[in-house]
């Protein structure tokens, strides 16, 4: 029996041409997580569809799934205009979409992550500081995937403020003074554990820690958003 989803809240996170007069869309939805769907685009509706099948547009989706994992999108209604996110914050929004595209499990809904994504777009549109917007999203994503760090050493010991540690994504924190590795100070890790981000060094440590975890999950995949941001900084 076909699975039917009417009035499903969702966003397009990636799209590409598919066969003749169709698009293959990767959607992130409230109740079905990340799914792939085919949308037919006729010449008559092509101009209207261009405003619908775009990232950062909140949509109400009408979907049907047959025997395969591929859904058919019969209609997509715009719920509000596209989030108007200015440069350079738009690169942050692209980064969020790439994490959803590469790291979320197909048809594994996470309403908390969906709400966090929506909140992140709203805050980026409002021009708020992107640092904690990104870190909060990364935290919720990592937790949902089961890769949240345990803030103690592998041996079950508390961090020592004057010591340094490396983080192994599949294992945890190990005390180390090897300067060839990315080191985290015990002081910063204690602050991160206590959610005290008042010190600049702690914020840098948090960013680096989540980057280590995200990169391990990406398994060598490069992110377009990082390249675009680097290019922006070069020509700024």
C-alpha positions as YAML, in Angstrom:
chain: A
units: angstrom
residues:
- id: 1
  name: UNK
  ca: [0.00, 0.00, 0.00]
- id: 2
  name: UNK
  ca: [1.49, 3.39, -0.97]
- id: 3
  name: UNK
  ca: [2.58, 5.69, 1.83]
- id: 4
  name: UNK
  ca: [0.93, 9.09, 1.50]
- id: 5
  name: UNK
  ca: [2.12, 12.26, 3.21]
- id: 6
  name: UNK
  ca: [-0.12, 15.30, 2.86]
- id: 7
  name: UNK
  ca: [0.68, 18.77, 4.19]
- id: 8
  name: UNK
  ca: [4.15, 17.62, 5.27]
- id: 9
  name: UNK
  ca: [6.44, 20.41, 6.46]
- id: 10
  name: UNK
  ca: [9.80, 20.35, 4.72]
- id: 11
  name: UNK
  ca: [12.64, 22.03, 2.87]
- id: 12
  name: UNK
  ca: [14.57, 21.28, -0.29]
- id: 13
  name: UNK
  ca: [18.22, 20.78, 0.59]
- id: 14
  name: UNK
  ca: [19.46, 19.63, -2.84]
- id: 15
  name: UNK
  ca: [18.06, 19.35, -6.36]
- id: 16
  name: UNK
  ca: [19.19, 18.26, -9.80]
- id: 17
  name: UNK
  ca: [17.62, 17.47, -13.20]
- id: 18
  name: UNK
  ca: [16.15, 13.99, -13.48]
- id: 19
  name: UNK
  ca: [15.11, 12.51, -16.80]
- id: 20
  name: UNK
  ca: [12.92, 14.70, -19.01]
- id: 21
  name: UNK
  ca: [10.86, 17.45, -17.39]
- id: 22
  name: UNK
  ca: [11.62, 16.26, -13.86]
- id: 23
  name: UNK
  ca: [13.72, 17.18, -10.87]
- id: 24
  name: UNK
  ca: [15.23, 14.85, -8.29]
- id: 25
  name: UNK
  ca: [14.85, 16.56, -4.94]
- id: 26
  name: UNK
  ca: [16.43, 15.79, -1.61]
- id: 27
  name: UNK
  ca: [14.03, 16.97, 1.07]
- id: 28
  name: UNK
  ca: [14.35, 17.35, 4.81]
- id: 29
  name: UNK
  ca: [10.94, 16.85, 6.38]
- id: 30
  name: UNK
  ca: [9.44, 17.00, 9.84]
- id: 31
  name: UNK
  ca: [7.94, 13.52, 10.04]
- id: 32
  name: UNK
  ca: [10.00, 11.51, 7.54]
- id: 33
  name: UNK
  ca: [13.48, 12.98, 7.87]
- id: 34
  name: UNK
  ca: [15.58, 13.13, 4.72]
- id: 35
  name: UNK
  ca: [13.87, 11.69, 1.66]
- id: 36
  name: UNK
  ca: [14.35, 11.80, -2.11]
- id: 37
  name: UNK
  ca: [11.45, 12.71, -4.37]
- id: 38
  name: UNK
  ca: [10.76, 13.23, -8.06]
- id: 39
  name: UNK
  ca: [8.87, 16.33, -9.12]
- id: 40
  name: UNK
  ca: [7.58, 16.79, -12.65]
- id: 41
  name: UNK
  ca: [8.07, 20.28, -14.06]
- id: 42
  name: UNK
  ca: [6.09, 21.15, -17.19]
- id: 43
  name: UNK
  ca: [6.93, 24.07, -19.45]
- id: 44
  name: UNK
  ca: [3.77, 25.81, -18.34]
- id: 45
  name: UNK
  ca: [4.73, 25.65, -14.67]
- id: 46
  name: UNK
  ca: [8.51, 26.00, -15.07]
- id: 47
  name: UNK
  ca: [8.72, 29.68, -14.14]
- id: 48
  name: UNK
  ca: [6.49, 29.25, -11.08]
- id: 49
  name: UNK
  ca: [8.36, 26.14, -9.99]
- id: 50
  name: UNK
  ca: [11.68, 27.97, -9.98]
- id: 51
  name: UNK
  ca: [10.53, 29.93, -6.94]
- id: 52
  name: UNK
  ca: [9.30, 26.79, -5.18]
- id: 53
  name: UNK
  ca: [12.09, 24.29, -5.77]
- id: 54
  name: UNK
  ca: [14.77, 26.35, -4.03]
- id: 55
  name: UNK
  ca: [16.62, 25.91, -0.73]
- id: 56
  name: UNK
  ca: [15.56, 27.81, 2.39]
- id: 57
  name: UNK
  ca: [11.90, 27.99, 1.36]
- id: 58
  name: UNK
  ca: [9.49, 26.51, 3.95]
- id: 59
  name: UNK
  ca: [7.14, 24.22, 2.05]
- id: 60
  name: UNK
  ca: [3.98, 22.22, 2.57]
- id: 61
  name: UNK
  ca: [4.57, 18.99, 0.65]
- id: 62
  name: UNK
  ca: [2.18, 16.45, -0.86]
- id: 63
  name: UNK
  ca: [4.00, 13.16, -1.33]
- id: 64
  name: UNK
  ca: [3.40, 9.55, -2.22]
- id: 65
  name: UNK
  ca: [5.85, 6.66, -1.84]
- id: 66
  name: UNK
  ca: [5.53, 3.48, -3.87]
- id: 67
  name: UNK
  ca: [7.55, 0.28, -3.62]
- id: 68
  name: UNK
  ca: [10.95, 1.99, -3.81]
- id: 69
  name: UNK
  ca: [12.46, 4.53, -1.43]
- id: 70
  name: UNK
  ca: [11.86, 7.25, -4.02]
- id: 71
  name: UNK
  ca: [8.85, 9.45, -3.39]
- id: 72
  name: UNK
  ca: [6.66, 11.28, -5.89]
- id: 73
  name: UNK
  ca: [6.01, 14.94, -5.14]
- id: 74
  name: UNK
  ca: [2.63, 15.97, -6.49]
- id: 75
  name: UNK
  ca: [2.52, 19.48, -5.05]
- id: 76
  name: UNK
  ca: [4.65, 21.88, -3.01]
- id: 77
  name: UNK
  ca: [3.12, 25.00, -1.49]
- id: 78
  name: UNK
  ca: [5.21, 27.90, -0.21]
- id: 79
  name: UNK
  ca: [4.48, 28.64, 3.46]
- id: 80
  name: UNK
  ca: [6.42, 31.88, 3.55]
- id: 81
  name: UNK
  ca: [8.97, 33.60, 1.34]
- id: 82
  name: UNK
  ca: [12.48, 32.23, 1.21]
- id: 83
  name: UNK
  ca: [14.65, 33.07, 4.20]
- id: 84
  name: UNK
  ca: [16.57, 36.20, 3.18]
- id: 85
  name: UNK
  ca: [20.04, 35.37, 4.47]
- id: 86
  name: UNK
  ca: [22.78, 37.80, 3.48]
- id: 87
  name: UNK
  ca: [26.41, 37.12, 2.63]
- id: 88
  name: UNK
  ca: [28.48, 35.77, 4.35]
- id: 89
  name: UNK
  ca: [25.85, 34.12, 6.59]
- id: 90
  name: UNK
  ca: [24.38, 32.39, 3.54]
- id: 91
  name: UNK
  ca: [27.44, 30.12, 3.57]
- id: 92
  name: UNK
  ca: [26.40, 29.00, 7.06]
- id: 93
  name: UNK
  ca: [22.95, 28.08, 5.76]
- id: 94
  name: UNK
  ca: [24.50, 26.13, 2.88]
- id: 95
  name: UNK
  ca: [26.69, 24.36, 5.46]
- id: 96
  name: UNK
  ca: [23.59, 23.27, 7.39]
- id: 97
  name: UNK
  ca: [22.03, 21.88, 4.22]
- id: 98
  name: UNK
  ca: [25.19, 19.95, 3.41]
- id: 99
  name: UNK
  ca: [25.26, 18.38, 6.87]
- id: 100
  name: UNK
  ca: [21.63, 17.32, 6.49]
- id: 101
  name: UNK
  ca: [22.34, 15.96, 3.01]
- id: 102
  name: UNK
  ca: [25.48, 14.00, 3.88]
- id: 103
  name: UNK
  ca: [25.00, 12.95, 7.49]
- id: 104
  name: UNK
  ca: [21.34, 12.33, 8.25]
- id: 105
  name: UNK
  ca: [19.95, 8.83, 7.80]
- id: 106
  name: UNK
  ca: [17.24, 8.51, 5.12]
- id: 107
  name: UNK
  ca: [13.71, 8.34, 6.51]
- id: 108
  name: UNK
  ca: [14.90, 8.72, 10.09]
- id: 109
  name: UNK
  ca: [12.89, 11.68, 11.41]
- id: 110
  name: UNK
  ca: [14.27, 13.91, 14.14]
- id: 111
  name: UNK
  ca: [11.73, 16.63, 15.04]
- id: 112
  name: UNK
  ca: [14.24, 18.27, 17.39]
- id: 113
  name: UNK
  ca: [16.80, 18.61, 14.59]
- id: 114
  name: UNK
  ca: [14.11, 19.90, 12.21]
- id: 115
  name: UNK
  ca: [13.10, 22.57, 14.74]
- id: 116
  name: UNK
  ca: [16.76, 23.46, 15.30]
- id: 117
  name: UNK
  ca: [17.28, 23.83, 11.55]
- id: 118
  name: UNK
  ca: [14.26, 26.12, 11.23]
- id: 119
  name: UNK
  ca: [15.42, 28.17, 14.21]
- id: 120
  name: UNK
  ca: [18.92, 28.44, 12.71]
- id: 121
  name: UNK
  ca: [17.56, 29.82, 9.43]
- id: 122
  name: UNK
  ca: [15.44, 32.36, 11.30]
- id: 123
  name: UNK
  ca: [18.39, 33.52, 13.39]
- id: 124
  name: UNK
  ca: [20.71, 33.74, 10.38]
- id: 125
  name: UNK
  ca: [18.09, 35.81, 8.57]
- id: 126
  name: UNK
  ca: [17.91, 38.12, 11.60]
- id: 127
  name: UNK
  ca: [21.66, 38.65, 11.43]
- id: 128
  name: UNK
  ca: [22.48, 37.00, 14.75]
- id: 129
  name: UNK
  ca: [25.99, 35.78, 15.51]
- id: 130
  name: UNK
  ca: [26.53, 32.59, 13.56]
- id: 131
  name: UNK
  ca: [28.99, 30.98, 15.96]
- id: 132
  name: UNK
  ca: [26.50, 29.55, 18.46]
- id: 133
  name: UNK
  ca: [23.87, 29.02, 15.75]
- id: 134
  name: UNK
  ca: [26.23, 26.58, 14.02]
- id: 135
  name: UNK
  ca: [27.52, 25.00, 17.21]
- id: 136
  name: UNK
  ca: [23.99, 24.41, 18.48]
- id: 137
  name: UNK
  ca: [22.96, 22.78, 15.21]
- id: 138
  name: UNK
  ca: [26.10, 20.62, 15.14]
- id: 139
  name: UNK
  ca: [25.47, 19.55, 18.73]
- id: 140
  name: UNK
  ca: [21.87, 18.45, 18.06]
- id: 141
  name: UNK
  ca: [22.89, 16.66, 14.85]
- id: 142
  name: UNK
  ca: [25.82, 14.86, 16.49]
- id: 143
  name: UNK
  ca: [23.70, 13.83, 19.48]
- id: 144
  name: UNK
  ca: [20.98, 12.48, 17.22]
- id: 145
  name: UNK
  ca: [23.51, 10.39, 15.33]
- id: 146
  name: UNK
  ca: [24.91, 8.98, 18.57]
- id: 147
  name: UNK
  ca: [28.31, 10.67, 18.37]
- id: 148
  name: UNK
  ca: [28.08, 13.21, 21.18]
- id: 149
  name: UNK
  ca: [31.39, 13.41, 23.05]
- id: 150
  name: UNK
  ca: [31.62, 12.11, 26.60]
- id: 151
  name: UNK
  ca: [33.30, 14.86, 28.61]
- id: 152
  name: UNK
  ca: [35.78, 12.73, 30.49]
- id: 153
  name: UNK
  ca: [38.79, 10.68, 29.45]
- id: 154
  name: UNK
  ca: [38.57, 7.18, 27.99]
- id: 155
  name: UNK
  ca: [39.72, 5.95, 31.40]
- id: 156
  name: UNK
  ca: [36.72, 7.66, 33.02]
- id: 157
  name: UNK
  ca: [38.80, 10.42, 34.62]
- id: 158
  name: UNK
  ca: [37.83, 14.06, 34.94]
- id: 159
  name: UNK
  ca: [39.76, 16.64, 32.95]
- id: 160
  name: UNK
  ca: [42.67, 18.37, 34.67]
- id: 161
  name: UNK
  ca: [42.78, 22.12, 33.94]
- id: 162
  name: UNK
  ca: [46.53, 22.17, 33.30]
- id: 163
  name: UNK
  ca: [46.61, 19.06, 31.08]
- id: 164
  name: UNK
  ca: [46.04, 18.64, 27.34]
- id: 165
  name: UNK
  ca: [43.98, 16.06, 25.47]
- id: 166
  name: UNK
  ca: [43.38, 14.74, 21.98]
- id: 167
  name: UNK
  ca: [39.97, 13.57, 20.83]
- id: 168
  name: UNK
  ca: [39.49, 10.31, 18.93]
- id: 169
  name: UNK
  ca: [35.93, 10.30, 17.48]
- id: 170
  name: UNK
  ca: [35.38, 6.56, 17.94]
- id: 171
  name: UNK
  ca: [36.98, 6.44, 21.37]
- id: 172
  name: UNK
  ca: [37.09, 9.69, 23.28]
- id: 173
  name: UNK
  ca: [39.58, 11.96, 25.01]
- id: 174
  name: UNK
  ca: [43.12, 10.87, 25.77]
- id: 175
  name: UNK
  ca: [45.61, 12.91, 27.75]
- id: 176
  name: UNK
  ca: [48.49, 13.87, 25.47]
- id: 177
  name: UNK
  ca: [51.25, 16.41, 24.88]
- id: 178
  name: UNK
  ca: [51.86, 15.40, 21.26]
- id: 179
  name: UNK
  ca: [52.07, 18.72, 19.42]
- id: 180
  name: UNK
  ca: [51.52, 16.95, 16.09]
- id: 181
  name: UNK
  ca: [47.87, 16.45, 17.07]
- id: 182
  name: UNK
  ca: [45.10, 18.95, 17.72]
- id: 183
  name: UNK
  ca: [45.23, 19.46, 21.47]
- id: 184
  name: UNK
  ca: [42.42, 20.59, 23.75]
- id: 185
  name: UNK
  ca: [43.25, 22.11, 27.10]
- id: 186
  name: UNK
  ca: [41.61, 20.62, 30.14]
- id: 187
  name: UNK
  ca: [40.51, 24.11, 31.14]
- id: 188
  name: UNK
  ca: [38.60, 24.59, 27.87]
- id: 189
  name: UNK
  ca: [37.04, 21.13, 28.03]
- id: 190
  name: UNK
  ca: [35.80, 21.78, 31.56]
- id: 191
  name: UNK
  ca: [34.23, 25.03, 30.34]
- id: 192
  name: UNK
  ca: [32.62, 23.25, 27.37]
- id: 193
  name: UNK
  ca: [31.23, 20.58, 29.69]
- id: 194
  name: UNK
  ca: [29.74, 23.34, 31.87]
- id: 195
  name: UNK
  ca: [28.50, 25.27, 28.80]
- id: 196
  name: UNK
  ca: [30.62, 28.27, 29.74]
- id: 197
  name: UNK
  ca: [31.63, 29.86, 26.43]
- id: 198
  name: UNK
  ca: [32.65, 33.26, 27.79]
- id: 199
  name: UNK
  ca: [36.33, 32.80, 26.89]
- id: 200
  name: UNK
  ca: [37.43, 33.09, 23.26]
- id: 201
  name: UNK
  ca: [39.76, 30.08, 23.58]
- id: 202
  name: UNK
  ca: [36.85, 27.94, 24.78]
- id: 203
  name: UNK
  ca: [34.76, 28.92, 21.76]
- id: 204
  name: UNK
  ca: [37.64, 28.05, 19.44]
- id: 205
  name: UNK
  ca: [38.05, 24.70, 21.20]
- id: 206
  name: UNK
  ca: [34.33, 23.96, 20.81]
- id: 207
  name: UNK
  ca: [34.46, 24.79, 17.10]
- id: 208
  name: UNK
  ca: [37.53, 22.59, 16.62]
- id: 209
  name: UNK
  ca: [36.01, 19.71, 18.59]
- id: 210
  name: UNK
  ca: [32.82, 19.66, 16.52]
- id: 211
  name: UNK
  ca: [34.85, 19.98, 13.33]
- id: 212
  name: UNK
  ca: [36.82, 16.86, 14.29]
- id: 213
  name: UNK
  ca: [33.57, 14.95, 14.85]
- id: 214
  name: UNK
  ca: [31.83, 16.26, 11.72]
- id: 215
  name: UNK
  ca: [34.86, 15.55, 9.53]
- id: 216
  name: UNK
  ca: [35.06, 11.99, 10.84]
- id: 217
  name: UNK
  ca: [31.39, 11.49, 9.94]
- id: 218
  name: UNK
  ca: [31.90, 13.03, 6.50]
- id: 219
  name: UNK
  ca: [34.61, 10.42, 5.90]
- id: 220
  name: UNK
  ca: [36.60, 12.47, 3.42]
- id: 221
  name: UNK
  ca: [33.71, 14.29, 1.72]
- id: 222
  name: UNK
  ca: [34.47, 17.94, 1.06]
- id: 223
  name: UNK
  ca: [31.88, 20.64, 1.71]
- id: 224
  name: UNK
  ca: [31.11, 23.25, -0.91]
- id: 225
  name: UNK
  ca: [30.15, 25.75, 1.79]
- id: 226
  name: UNK
  ca: [33.66, 25.74, 3.25]
- id: 227
  name: UNK
  ca: [35.20, 26.32, -0.18]
- id: 228
  name: UNK
  ca: [32.76, 29.14, -0.95]
- id: 229
  name: UNK
  ca: [33.49, 30.84, 2.36]
- id: 230
  name: UNK
  ca: [37.25, 30.57, 1.80]
- id: 231
  name: UNK
  ca: [36.84, 32.13, -1.66]
- id: 232
  name: UNK
  ca: [34.73, 34.91, -0.16]
- id: 233
  name: UNK
  ca: [37.44, 35.73, 2.37]
- id: 234
  name: UNK
  ca: [40.07, 35.85, -0.38]
- id: 235
  name: UNK
  ca: [38.20, 38.46, -2.42]
- id: 236
  name: UNK
  ca: [36.69, 40.38, 0.48]
...
